[in-house]
């Protein structure tokens, strides 16, 4: 095989590796930030322990 026949597939593979690395560089932080935002929402909207109905009945009895 000549150098020209090897150069084109190698350049294609190098470009594939480079652009897949860029995609992961964007996708992984986006996924982490989505999980963090979901957990923040869950913590902010989780009912407090003394807001439960059985706790209010116990206090009035």
PyMOL Python script that loads the backbone (N, CA, C, O; Angstrom):
from pymol import cmd

cmd.read_pdbstr("""\
ATOM      1  N   UNK A   1       0.839  -1.187   0.000  1.00  0.00           N
ATOM      2  CA  UNK A   1       0.000   0.000   0.000  1.00  0.00           C
ATOM      3  C   UNK A   1       0.881   1.246   0.000  1.00  0.00           C
ATOM      4  O   UNK A   1       1.946   1.290   0.616  1.00  0.00           O
ATOM      5  N   UNK A   2       0.414   2.206  -0.682  1.00  0.00           N
ATOM      6  CA  UNK A   2       1.170   3.458  -0.734  1.00  0.00           C
ATOM      7  C   UNK A   2       0.749   4.364   0.425  1.00  0.00           C
ATOM      8  O   UNK A   2      -0.230   4.107   1.125  1.00  0.00           O
ATOM      9  N   UNK A   3       1.508   5.401   0.592  1.00  0.00           N
ATOM     10  CA  UNK A   3       1.215   6.353   1.661  1.00  0.00           C
ATOM     11  C   UNK A   3      -0.123   7.043   1.444  1.00  0.00           C
ATOM     12  O   UNK A   3      -0.816   7.366   2.409  1.00  0.00           O
ATOM     13  N   UNK A   4      -0.490   7.273   0.200  1.00  0.00           N
ATOM     14  CA  UNK A   4      -1.758   7.941  -0.099  1.00  0.00           C
ATOM     15  C   UNK A   4      -2.948   7.076   0.307  1.00  0.00           C
ATOM     16  O   UNK A   4      -3.965   7.592   0.770  1.00  0.00           O
ATOM     17  N   UNK A   5      -2.818   5.750   0.132  1.00  0.00           N
ATOM     18  CA  UNK A   5      -3.906   4.857   0.507  1.00  0.00           C
ATOM     19  C   UNK A   5      -4.055   4.745   2.022  1.00  0.00           C
ATOM     20  O   UNK A   5      -5.154   4.492   2.516  1.00  0.00           O
ATOM     21  N   UNK A   6      -2.981   4.928   2.752  1.00  0.00           N
ATOM     22  CA  UNK A   6      -3.043   4.879   4.218  1.00  0.00           C
ATOM     23  C   UNK A   6      -3.421   6.223   4.831  1.00  0.00           C
ATOM     24  O   UNK A   6      -4.030   6.270   5.899  1.00  0.00           O
ATOM     25  N   UNK A   7      -3.065   7.302   4.165  1.00  0.00           N
ATOM     26  CA  UNK A   7      -3.260   8.632   4.746  1.00  0.00           C
ATOM     27  C   UNK A   7      -4.740   8.990   4.851  1.00  0.00           C
ATOM     28  O   UNK A   7      -5.168   9.573   5.847  1.00  0.00           O
ATOM     29  N   UNK A   8      -5.517   8.648   3.839  1.00  0.00           N
ATOM     30  CA  UNK A   8      -6.927   9.049   3.851  1.00  0.00           C
ATOM     31  C   UNK A   8      -7.720   8.344   4.964  1.00  0.00           C
ATOM     32  O   UNK A   8      -8.438   9.023   5.699  1.00  0.00           O
ATOM     33  N   UNK A   9      -7.623   7.024   5.121  1.00  0.00           N
ATOM     34  CA  UNK A   9      -8.347   6.396   6.249  1.00  0.00           C
ATOM     35  C   UNK A   9      -7.835   6.850   7.615  1.00  0.00           C
ATOM     36  O   UNK A   9      -8.619   6.985   8.555  1.00  0.00           O
ATOM     37  N   UNK A  10      -6.532   7.086   7.731  1.00  0.00           N
ATOM     38  CA  UNK A  10      -5.997   7.553   9.015  1.00  0.00           C
ATOM     39  C   UNK A  10      -6.510   8.944   9.344  1.00  0.00           C
ATOM     40  O   UNK A  10      -6.836   9.228  10.497  1.00  0.00           O
ATOM     41  N   UNK A  11      -6.586   9.813   8.346  1.00  0.00           N
ATOM     42  CA  UNK A  11      -7.113  11.162   8.579  1.00  0.00           C
ATOM     43  C   UNK A  11      -8.590  11.092   8.962  1.00  0.00           C
ATOM     44  O   UNK A  11      -9.047  11.839   9.828  1.00  0.00           O
ATOM     45  N   UNK A  12      -9.329  10.201   8.321  1.00  0.00           N
ATOM     46  CA  UNK A  12     -10.749  10.044   8.654  1.00  0.00           C
ATOM     47  C   UNK A  12     -10.920   9.552  10.086  1.00  0.00           C
ATOM     48  O   UNK A  12     -11.774  10.050  10.819  1.00  0.00           O
ATOM     49  N   UNK A  13     -10.112   8.580  10.483  1.00  0.00           N
ATOM     50  CA  UNK A  13     -10.192   8.050  11.853  1.00  0.00           C
ATOM     51  C   UNK A  13      -9.799   9.128  12.864  1.00  0.00           C
ATOM     52  O   UNK A  13     -10.426   9.254  13.916  1.00  0.00           O
ATOM     53  N   UNK A  14      -8.768   9.901  12.546  1.00  0.00           N
ATOM     54  CA  UNK A  14      -8.360  10.966  13.460  1.00  0.00           C
ATOM     55  C   UNK A  14      -9.451  12.026  13.602  1.00  0.00           C
ATOM     56  O   UNK A  14      -9.678  12.535  14.699  1.00  0.00           O
ATOM     57  N   UNK A  15     -10.127  12.361  12.504  1.00  0.00           N
ATOM     58  CA  UNK A  15     -11.226  13.322  12.578  1.00  0.00           C
ATOM     59  C   UNK A  15     -12.395  12.756  13.373  1.00  0.00           C
ATOM     60  O   UNK A  15     -13.033  13.477  14.139  1.00  0.00           O
ATOM     61  N   UNK A  16     -12.680  11.461  13.194  1.00  0.00           N
ATOM     62  CA  UNK A  16     -13.770  10.841  13.951  1.00  0.00           C
ATOM     63  C   UNK A  16     -13.483  10.879  15.445  1.00  0.00           C
ATOM     64  O   UNK A  16     -14.374  11.174  16.241  1.00  0.00           O
ATOM     65  N   UNK A  17     -12.252  10.584  15.828  1.00  0.00           N
ATOM     66  CA  UNK A  17     -11.873  10.614  17.244  1.00  0.00           C
ATOM     67  C   UNK A  17     -11.963  12.036  17.788  1.00  0.00           C
ATOM     68  O   UNK A  17     -12.463  12.247  18.893  1.00  0.00           O
ATOM     69  N   UNK A  18     -11.487  13.003  17.027  1.00  0.00           N
ATOM     70  CA  UNK A  18     -11.516  14.397  17.473  1.00  0.00           C
ATOM     71  C   UNK A  18     -12.944  14.888  17.684  1.00  0.00           C
ATOM     72  O   UNK A  18     -13.252  15.473  18.722  1.00  0.00           O
ATOM     73  N   UNK A  19     -13.818  14.651  16.702  1.00  0.00           N
ATOM     74  CA  UNK A  19     -15.177  15.176  16.810  1.00  0.00           C
ATOM     75  C   UNK A  19     -16.026  14.391  17.809  1.00  0.00           C
ATOM     76  O   UNK A  19     -16.937  14.954  18.415  1.00  0.00           O
ATOM     77  N   UNK A  20     -15.741  13.099  17.990  1.00  0.00           N
ATOM     78  CA  UNK A  20     -16.462  12.368  19.036  1.00  0.00           C
ATOM     79  C   UNK A  20     -16.021  12.858  20.413  1.00  0.00           C
ATOM     80  O   UNK A  20     -16.820  12.888  21.349  1.00  0.00           O
ATOM     81  N   UNK A  21     -14.752  13.241  20.537  1.00  0.00           N
ATOM     82  CA  UNK A  21     -14.282  13.838  21.794  1.00  0.00           C
ATOM     83  C   UNK A  21     -14.964  15.169  22.072  1.00  0.00           C
ATOM     84  O   UNK A  21     -15.316  15.467  23.213  1.00  0.00           O
ATOM     85  N   UNK A  22     -15.151  15.970  21.026  1.00  0.00           N
ATOM     86  CA  UNK A  22     -15.872  17.237  21.200  1.00  0.00           C
ATOM     87  C   UNK A  22     -17.322  16.996  21.613  1.00  0.00           C
ATOM     88  O   UNK A  22     -17.861  17.710  22.458  1.00  0.00           O
ATOM     89  N   UNK A  23     -17.949  15.986  21.010  1.00  0.00           N
ATOM     90  CA  UNK A  23     -19.344  15.686  21.358  1.00  0.00           C
ATOM     91  C   UNK A  23     -19.446  15.260  22.821  1.00  0.00           C
ATOM     92  O   UNK A  23     -20.360  15.682  23.529  1.00  0.00           O
ATOM     93  N   UNK A  24     -18.513  14.428  23.274  1.00  0.00           N
ATOM     94  CA  UNK A  24     -18.537  14.010  24.684  1.00  0.00           C
ATOM     95  C   UNK A  24     -18.223  15.183  25.602  1.00  0.00           C
ATOM     96  O   UNK A  24     -18.732  15.249  26.721  1.00  0.00           O
ATOM     97  N   UNK A  25     -17.401  16.095  25.146  1.00  0.00           N
ATOM     98  CA  UNK A  25     -17.047  17.265  25.947  1.00  0.00           C
ATOM     99  C   UNK A  25     -18.278  18.139  26.196  1.00  0.00           C
ATOM    100  O   UNK A  25     -18.331  18.868  27.187  1.00  0.00           O
ATOM    101  N   UNK A  26     -19.251  18.067  25.312  1.00  0.00           N
ATOM    102  CA  UNK A  26     -20.489  18.825  25.477  1.00  0.00           C
ATOM    103  C   UNK A  26     -21.551  17.988  26.176  1.00  0.00           C
ATOM    104  O   UNK A  26     -22.262  18.495  27.044  1.00  0.00           O
ATOM    105  N   UNK A  27     -21.668  16.718  25.814  1.00  0.00           N
ATOM    106  CA  UNK A  27     -22.751  15.872  26.309  1.00  0.00           C
ATOM    107  C   UNK A  27     -22.607  15.525  27.789  1.00  0.00           C
ATOM    108  O   UNK A  27     -23.599  15.528  28.519  1.00  0.00           O
ATOM    109  N   UNK A  28     -21.398  15.228  28.241  1.00  0.00           N
ATOM    110  CA  UNK A  28     -21.211  14.810  29.640  1.00  0.00           C
ATOM    111  C   UNK A  28     -21.532  15.955  30.606  1.00  0.00           C
ATOM    112  O   UNK A  28     -22.292  15.733  31.549  1.00  0.00           O
ATOM    113  N   UNK A  29     -20.995  17.168  30.423  1.00  0.00           N
ATOM    114  CA  UNK A  29     -21.386  18.256  31.332  1.00  0.00           C
ATOM    115  C   UNK A  29     -22.881  18.581  31.258  1.00  0.00           C
ATOM    116  O   UNK A  29     -23.490  18.940  32.266  1.00  0.00           O
ATOM    117  N   UNK A  30     -23.468  18.455  30.068  1.00  0.00           N
ATOM    118  CA  UNK A  30     -24.907  18.709  29.953  1.00  0.00           C
ATOM    119  C   UNK A  30     -25.703  17.692  30.761  1.00  0.00           C
ATOM    120  O   UNK A  30     -26.677  18.053  31.422  1.00  0.00           O
ATOM    121  N   UNK A  31     -25.302  16.435  30.715  1.00  0.00           N
ATOM    122  CA  UNK A  31     -25.991  15.402  31.488  1.00  0.00           C
ATOM    123  C   UNK A  31     -25.806  15.636  32.992  1.00  0.00           C
ATOM    124  O   UNK A  31     -26.753  15.490  33.765  1.00  0.00           O
ATOM    125  N   UNK A  32     -24.599  15.994  33.399  1.00  0.00           N
ATOM    126  CA  UNK A  32     -24.336  16.250  34.826  1.00  0.00           C
ATOM    127  C   UNK A  32     -25.149  17.446  35.317  1.00  0.00           C
ATOM    128  O   UNK A  32     -25.732  17.398  36.400  1.00  0.00           O
ATOM    129  N   UNK A  33     -25.190  18.510  34.530  1.00  0.00           N
ATOM    130  CA  UNK A  33     -25.964  19.682  34.930  1.00  0.00           C
ATOM    131  C   UNK A  33     -27.460  19.383  34.971  1.00  0.00           C
ATOM    132  O   UNK A  33     -28.174  19.929  35.811  1.00  0.00           O
ATOM    133  N   UNK A  34     -27.941  18.526  34.078  1.00  0.00           N
ATOM    134  CA  UNK A  34     -29.352  18.140  34.103  1.00  0.00           C
ATOM    135  C   UNK A  34     -29.683  17.369  35.371  1.00  0.00           C
ATOM    136  O   UNK A  34     -30.725  17.596  35.986  1.00  0.00           O
ATOM    137  N   UNK A  35     -28.802  16.461  35.762  1.00  0.00           N
ATOM    138  CA  UNK A  35     -29.022  15.700  37.003  1.00  0.00           C
ATOM    139  C   UNK A  35     -28.977  16.635  38.203  1.00  0.00           C
ATOM    140  O   UNK A  35     -29.796  16.516  39.114  1.00  0.00           O
ATOM    141  N   UNK A  36     -28.026  17.563  38.211  1.00  0.00           N
ATOM    142  CA  UNK A  36     -27.932  18.503  39.330  1.00  0.00           C
ATOM    143  C   UNK A  36     -29.181  19.382  39.426  1.00  0.00           C
ATOM    144  O   UNK A  36     -29.676  19.629  40.526  1.00  0.00           O
ATOM    145  N   UNK A  37     -29.692  19.851  38.297  1.00  0.00           N
ATOM    146  CA  UNK A  37     -30.898  20.674  38.306  1.00  0.00           C
ATOM    147  C   UNK A  37     -32.107  19.868  38.772  1.00  0.00           C
ATOM    148  O   UNK A  37     -32.956  20.385  39.497  1.00  0.00           O
ATOM    149  N   UNK A  38     -32.187  18.608  38.360  1.00  0.00           N
ATOM    150  CA  UNK A  38     -33.297  17.750  38.792  1.00  0.00           C
ATOM    151  C   UNK A  38     -33.245  17.509  40.294  1.00  0.00           C
ATOM    152  O   UNK A  38     -34.275  17.545  40.967  1.00  0.00           O
ATOM    153  N   UNK A  39     -32.052  17.264  40.820  1.00  0.00           N
ATOM    154  CA  UNK A  39     -31.926  17.044  42.266  1.00  0.00           C
ATOM    155  C   UNK A  39     -32.243  18.311  43.050  1.00  0.00           C
ATOM    156  O   UNK A  39     -32.852  18.242  44.118  1.00  0.00           O
ATOM    157  N   UNK A  40     -31.839  19.459  42.537  1.00  0.00           N
ATOM    158  CA  UNK A  40     -32.158  20.733  43.209  1.00  0.00           C
ATOM    159  C   UNK A  40     -33.665  20.938  43.249  1.00  0.00           C
ATOM    160  O   UNK A  40     -34.215  21.333  44.277  1.00  0.00           O
ATOM    161  N   UNK A  41     -34.339  20.666  42.116  1.00  0.00           N
ATOM    162  CA  UNK A  41     -35.789  20.797  42.076  1.00  0.00           C
ATOM    163  C   UNK A  41     -36.448  19.828  43.056  1.00  0.00           C
ATOM    164  O   UNK A  41     -37.399  20.188  43.749  1.00  0.00           O
ATOM    165  N   UNK A  42     -35.938  18.605  43.109  1.00  0.00           N
ATOM    166  CA  UNK A  42     -36.501  17.602  44.009  1.00  0.00           C
ATOM    167  C   UNK A  42     -36.352  18.019  45.466  1.00  0.00           C
ATOM    168  O   UNK A  42     -37.286  17.870  46.254  1.00  0.00           O
ATOM    169  N   UNK A  43     -35.183  18.540  45.829  1.00  0.00           N
ATOM    170  CA  UNK A  43     -34.950  18.974  47.210  1.00  0.00           C
ATOM    171  C   UNK A  43     -35.837  20.171  47.549  1.00  0.00           C
ATOM    172  O   UNK A  43     -36.378  20.244  48.652  1.00  0.00           O
ATOM    173  N   UNK A  44     -35.989  21.101  46.621  1.00  0.00           N
ATOM    174  CA  UNK A  44     -36.803  22.285  46.897  1.00  0.00           C
ATOM    175  C   UNK A  44     -38.290  21.963  46.994  1.00  0.00           C
ATOM    176  O   UNK A  44     -39.023  22.654  47.701  1.00  0.00           O
ATOM    177  N   UNK A  45     -38.745  20.929  46.300  1.00  0.00           N
ATOM    178  CA  UNK A  45     -40.166  20.607  46.286  1.00  0.00           C
ATOM    179  C   UNK A  45     -40.526  19.413  47.153  1.00  0.00           C
ATOM    180  O   UNK A  45     -41.682  18.990  47.172  1.00  0.00           O
ATOM    181  N   UNK A  46     -39.556  18.863  47.871  1.00  0.00           N
ATOM    182  CA  UNK A  46     -39.823  17.742  48.763  1.00  0.00           C
ATOM    183  C   UNK A  46     -40.609  18.265  49.964  1.00  0.00           C
ATOM    184  O   UNK A  46     -40.256  19.298  50.533  1.00  0.00           O
ATOM    185  N   UNK A  47     -41.663  17.562  50.349  1.00  0.00           N
ATOM    186  CA  UNK A  47     -42.445  18.069  51.496  1.00  0.00           C
ATOM    187  C   UNK A  47     -41.634  18.002  52.791  1.00  0.00           C
ATOM    188  O   UNK A  47     -40.904  17.042  53.037  1.00  0.00           O
ATOM    189  N   UNK A  48     -41.779  19.031  53.601  1.00  0.00           N
ATOM    190  CA  UNK A  48     -41.074  19.068  54.884  1.00  0.00           C
ATOM    191  C   UNK A  48     -41.702  18.056  55.830  1.00  0.00           C
ATOM    192  O   UNK A  48     -42.871  17.701  55.679  1.00  0.00           O
ATOM    193  N   UNK A  49     -40.929  17.592  56.800  1.00  0.00           N
ATOM    194  CA  UNK A  49     -41.395  16.535  57.701  1.00  0.00           C
ATOM    195  C   UNK A  49     -42.598  16.994  58.528  1.00  0.00           C
ATOM    196  O   UNK A  49     -43.496  16.192  58.784  1.00  0.00           O
ATOM    197  N   UNK A  50     -42.642  18.255  58.951  1.00  0.00           N
ATOM    198  CA  UNK A  50     -43.756  18.713  59.776  1.00  0.00           C
ATOM    199  C   UNK A  50     -44.923  19.229  58.945  1.00  0.00           C
ATOM    200  O   UNK A  50     -45.870  19.779  59.507  1.00  0.00           O
ATOM    201  N   UNK A  51     -44.886  19.070  57.634  1.00  0.00           N
ATOM    202  CA  UNK A  51     -46.029  19.419  56.802  1.00  0.00           C
ATOM    203  C   UNK A  51     -46.915  18.213  56.501  1.00  0.00           C
ATOM    204  O   UNK A  51     -47.940  18.342  55.832  1.00  0.00           O
ATOM    205  N   UNK A  52     -46.523  17.057  56.992  1.00  0.00           N
ATOM    206  CA  UNK A  52     -47.301  15.847  56.712  1.00  0.00           C
ATOM    207  C   UNK A  52     -48.571  15.834  57.557  1.00  0.00           C
ATOM    208  O   UNK A  52     -48.544  16.307  58.694  1.00  0.00           O
ATOM    209  N   UNK A  53     -49.681  15.308  57.040  1.00  0.00           N
ATOM    210  CA  UNK A  53     -50.944  15.355  57.771  1.00  0.00           C
ATOM    211  C   UNK A  53     -50.922  14.583  59.092  1.00  0.00           C
ATOM    212  O   UNK A  53     -51.553  15.019  60.055  1.00  0.00           O
ATOM    213  N   UNK A  54     -50.222  13.460  59.169  1.00  0.00           N
ATOM    214  CA  UNK A  54     -50.258  12.692  60.423  1.00  0.00           C
ATOM    215  C   UNK A  54     -49.513  13.424  61.532  1.00  0.00           C
ATOM    216  O   UNK A  54     -49.825  13.222  62.706  1.00  0.00           O
ATOM    217  N   UNK A  55     -48.529  14.276  61.196  1.00  0.00           N
ATOM    218  CA  UNK A  55     -47.845  15.056  62.220  1.00  0.00           C
ATOM    219  C   UNK A  55     -48.750  16.139  62.780  1.00  0.00           C
ATOM    220  O   UNK A  55     -48.696  16.433  63.975  1.00  0.00           O
ATOM    221  N   UNK A  56     -49.582  16.738  61.933  1.00  0.00           N
ATOM    222  CA  UNK A  56     -50.482  17.782  62.398  1.00  0.00           C
ATOM    223  C   UNK A  56     -51.560  17.200  63.311  1.00  0.00           C
ATOM    224  O   UNK A  56     -51.959  17.847  64.280  1.00  0.00           O
ATOM    225  N   UNK A  57     -52.035  15.992  63.018  1.00  0.00           N
ATOM    226  CA  UNK A  57     -53.037  15.370  63.887  1.00  0.00           C
ATOM    227  C   UNK A  57     -52.438  15.025  65.247  1.00  0.00           C
ATOM    228  O   UNK A  57     -53.107  15.144  66.274  1.00  0.00           O
ATOM    229  N   UNK A  58     -51.179  14.599  65.251  1.00  0.00           N
ATOM    230  CA  UNK A  58     -50.541  14.240  66.515  1.00  0.00           C
ATOM    231  C   UNK A  58     -50.362  15.469  67.406  1.00  0.00           C
ATOM    232  O   UNK A  58     -50.461  15.353  68.627  1.00  0.00           O
ATOM    233  N   UNK A  59     -50.105  16.633  66.831  1.00  0.00           N
ATOM    234  CA  UNK A  59     -49.917  17.847  67.615  1.00  0.00           C
ATOM    235  C   UNK A  59     -51.230  18.338  68.217  1.00  0.00           C
ATOM    236  O   UNK A  59     -51.233  18.873  69.326  1.00  0.00           O
ATOM    237  N   UNK A  60     -52.328  18.170  67.519  1.00  0.00           N
ATOM    238  CA  UNK A  60     -53.610  18.687  68.018  1.00  0.00           C
ATOM    239  C   UNK A  60     -54.264  17.730  69.006  1.00  0.00           C
ATOM    240  O   UNK A  60     -55.134  18.144  69.772  1.00  0.00           O
ATOM    241  N   UNK A  61     -53.871  16.474  69.007  1.00  0.00           N
ATOM    242  CA  UNK A  61     -54.518  15.493  69.897  1.00  0.00           C
ATOM    243  C   UNK A  61     -54.015  15.589  71.316  1.00  0.00           C
ATOM    244  O   UNK A  61     -54.460  14.835  72.181  1.00  0.00           O
TER     245      UNK A  61
END
""", "prot")
cmd.dss("prot")
cmd.show_as("cartoon", "prot")
cmd.util.cbc("prot")
cmd.orient("prot")
